[in-house]
């Protein structure tokens, strides 16, 4: 049996995206793709990798954005490479090809793996998932990706809205979301998500902020903090490393940096504590 890929020109209405594609493209990138394709013309489009489905349609493995652009341009036929692989292999190859491009939607990636995982909707262990997609991540990364199940519904809803207003892209990376998912308090998760987007903090910076008692320790409720809230509602925190002083409003969960200006002290709200802290 000949297993070599078949190249052919097909009716665009017979081509369909697969439901597992995690690849993302901004609106600006898509517009650039449209311009480029309009210049090269219908006959010179690089073939889209597909598999022939049982109903006579062609399911895309790689090239969904080229397909969508061709639809926008009104093209009637597009070239495809027909790979003779099974439906489950489409899922694997689609993720491998798109992951290598470095433009993966972290929530879509989580949803894909969660449906495979025995603790979610599938039957595979984290080790088996890693073996299935072994060319792109190991078991430890599978575990980290699946930790996104701890993101609160509010955070997911907020990120999906951000995807819509940012041209199809979530403005935080997979590493950002893994760090945020470690926070148990759902309201703090949302605050961190918004602050990370507003400040454009790196994933490494966010991880350090959470791990080293900065923002989270200052706001997390403890018996001492509840007592302080009942008594005064706010207190001063001094950073033991940089020496700066911060005002913490425990009731509103807000942090202000005290900045000395000529003749007065200015309060500037900040999203994180830098360094370790000690209560004054």
C-alpha positions in Angstrom: 0.0 0.0 0.0 1.4 3.4 -1.0 1.7 5.6 2.1 3.2 8.6 0.3 1.2 11.9 0.7 -1.1 12.8 -2.1 -1.2 16.5 -3.4 -4.4 17.7 -5.1 -6.5 20.8 -5.7 -9.9 20.5 -3.9 -13.1 22.4 -3.4 -12.6 24.7 -0.4 -16.0 23.7 0.9 -14.8 20.2 1.4 -12.0 21.3 3.7 -12.7 21.7 7.5 -10.6 22.6 10.5 -9.9 20.0 13.2 -11.4 20.7 16.7 -8.0 20.4 18.5 -6.0 23.2 17.0 -4.3 25.3 19.7 -2.5 27.6 17.4 -3.2 31.3 17.6 -2.7 34.2 15.3 -3.3 37.9 16.0 -5.6 40.0 13.8 -2.5 41.9 12.6 -0.8 38.7 11.6 -3.9 37.4 9.9 -4.2 40.6 7.9 -0.6 40.3 6.8 -1.4 36.7 5.7 -4.3 37.9 3.7 -2.2 40.5 1.9 0.5 38.0 1.2 -1.9 35.3 -0.2 -3.7 37.9 -2.4 -0.4 38.7 -4.0 0.7 35.1 -4.7 -2.7 34.0 -6.0 -4.8 30.9 -5.7 -2.6 28.7 -7.7 0.6 29.3 -5.7 -0.6 28.7 -2.1 1.6 26.3 -0.2 -0.5 23.1 0.2 -2.5 22.6 3.4 -1.8 19.3 5.2 -5.0 17.3 5.6 -6.4 13.8 6.1 -9.3 12.4 4.1 -12.3 11.8 6.3 -14.9 9.1 5.8 -17.5 11.5 4.6 -15.3 12.7 1.7 -14.2 15.9 3.4 -10.6 16.9 4.2 -9.7 17.6 7.9 -6.9 20.1 8.4 -3.7 18.9 10.2 -1.7 22.1 9.6 -2.7 25.3 7.7 -6.0 26.4 9.3 -5.2 30.1 9.0 -4.3 29.7 5.3 -7.6 28.0 4.8 -9.5 30.8 6.7 -7.7 33.4 4.7 -8.6 31.7 1.4 -12.2 31.7 2.5 -12.0 35.4 3.2 -10.4 36.0 -0.3 -13.3 34.1 -1.9 -11.1 31.3 -3.3 -13.0 28.3 -4.5 -10.2 25.7 -4.6 -7.1 25.2 -2.5 -4.2 22.8 -2.8 -3.9 20.1 -0.1 -1.5 17.4 0.8 -3.5 14.3 1.8 -1.7 12.4 4.6 -2.8 8.8 5.1 -3.1 8.9 8.9 -5.8 8.1 11.4 -8.0 10.6 13.2 -6.2 10.3 16.5 -2.9 10.9 14.7 -4.3 14.2 13.4 -4.7 15.4 17.0 -1.1 14.6 17.8 0.4 15.9 14.6 -1.6 19.1 14.8 -0.3 19.9 18.3 3.3 18.9 17.4 3.4 21.1 14.3 1.7 24.1 16.0 3.7 23.8 19.2 6.9 24.0 17.3 5.8 27.5 16.0 5.6 28.7 19.6 2.1 30.2 19.2 -0.1 28.1 21.4 -3.2 29.2 23.3 -2.5 28.0 26.9 -6.2 27.5 27.7 -6.8 25.5 24.5 -3.8 23.4 25.2 -5.1 22.7 28.7 -8.5 21.8 27.3 -7.0 19.4 24.9 -4.9 17.5 27.5 -7.6 17.6 30.1 -9.9 15.7 27.7 -7.1 13.0 27.4 -6.4 12.8 31.1 -7.9 10.1 33.4 -8.6 12.8 36.0 -10.5 14.8 33.5 -12.6 13.5 30.7 -10.2 10.8 29.3 -8.4 7.6 30.2 -4.7 8.4 30.0 -2.3 9.0 32.8 0.1 11.9 32.7 2.9 9.6 31.7 0.8 8.2 28.8 -0.1 11.7 27.6 3.6 12.6 27.7 4.4 9.5 25.6 1.6 10.3 23.2 2.9 13.8 22.6 6.5 12.9 23.5 8.2 15.1 20.9 7.1 18.4 22.6 6.9 18.0 26.4 7.6 15.5 29.2 5.5 14.2 32.0 6.4 17.1 34.4 5.1 19.6 31.9 1.9 17.6 31.4 1.3 17.9 35.2 2.0 21.6 35.1 -0.3 22.2 32.2 -3.1 20.2 33.9 -2.7 22.4 37.0 -4.6 25.1 35.0 -7.7 23.2 36.2 -7.2 25.2 39.4 -7.8 28.5 37.7 -11.1 30.0 38.9 -14.1 30.4 36.5 -13.7 34.2 36.9 -10.1 34.0 35.7 -11.0 31.8 32.7 -13.9 34.2 31.8 -11.6 37.2 32.1 -8.9 35.6 30.0 -11.4 34.6 27.3 -12.6 38.2 27.2 -9.0 39.3 26.9 -8.6 36.9 24.0 -11.5 38.6 22.2 -10.2 42.1 22.7 -6.6 41.2 21.9 -7.2 39.9 18.4 -7.4 36.2 19.4 -4.5 36.1 21.8 -4.4 35.7 25.5 -1.9 38.3 26.8 -0.3 35.9 29.3 1.9 32.9 28.6 1.4 29.3 29.8 4.0 29.9 32.5 2.1 32.9 33.8 -1.0 30.9 34.1 0.7 28.0 35.8 2.1 30.4 38.4 -1.4 31.9 39.0 -3.0 28.5 39.3 -0.9 27.8 42.4 -2.8 30.5 44.3 -5.7 29.0 46.2 -7.7 32.2 46.8 -9.9 32.7 43.7 -10.2 36.5 44.2 -6.4 36.7 44.5 -6.0 34.7 41.3 -8.1 37.3 39.4 -6.2 40.2 41.0 -2.9 38.7 40.0 -4.1 38.0 36.5 -5.2 41.6 36.0 -2.0 43.0 37.6 0.2 40.7 35.5 -1.4 42.0 32.3 -1.3 45.7 33.4 2.3 45.6 34.5 3.5 43.2 31.8 5.6 41.4 34.4 7.5 38.4 33.1 6.5 34.9 33.9 9.7 34.5 36.0 8.9 37.8 37.8 5.4 36.6 38.6 6.6 33.3 39.8 9.1 35.0 42.2 6.4 37.4 43.4 4.2 34.5 44.4 6.9 32.2 45.7 8.8 34.7 47.9 6.1 36.0 50.2 5.5 39.2 48.3 1.9 40.0 47.3 0.3 36.8 48.4 1.7 36.7 52.0 0.8 40.3 52.5 -2.8 39.7 51.6 -3.5 36.1 52.6 -5.7 36.0 55.7 -4.1 34.8 58.9 -5.2 35.3 62.5 -2.7 38.2 62.9 -4.0 39.8 59.7 -7.7 39.4 60.7 -6.9 41.0 64.1 -5.0 43.9 62.4 -8.0 44.4 60.0 -10.4 44.6 62.9 -8.2 47.0 64.8 -6.8 49.5 62.3 -7.6 48.4 58.8 -4.2 49.2 57.5 -0.5 49.0 58.4 3.0 49.8 57.1 5.3 47.1 55.6 9.0 47.6 55.2 10.9 45.7 52.6 14.0 44.2 54.3 16.0 44.1 51.1 15.3 47.4 49.3 14.3 49.4 52.3 11.2 50.9 50.8 8.0 51.3 52.9 4.5 50.3 51.8 1.1 51.0 53.2 -1.2 47.9 53.1 -5.0 48.4 53.3 -6.1 44.9 54.5 -9.8 45.5 54.0 -9.4 46.5 50.3 -6.4 44.2 49.6 -4.4 47.1 48.2 -0.7 48.0 48.5 0.7 51.5 48.1 4.4 52.4 47.8 5.3 55.5 49.8 7.3 57.8 47.6 9.0 60.9 49.0 8.3 63.9 46.9 9.4 67.5 47.6 7.4 68.6 50.5 5.0 65.6 50.7 4.8 61.8 50.5 3.0 60.3 47.6 1.1 57.0 47.7 1.3 54.9 44.5 -0.6 51.7 44.2 1.5 48.7 43.2 0.5 45.1 42.3 3.3 43.3 44.2 5.6 43.5 47.2 9.2 43.5 46.2 11.4 41.3 48.4 10.6 40.1 51.9 8.7 42.2 54.3 8.5 43.0 58.0 5.6 44.7 59.8 6.3 48.0 61.3 
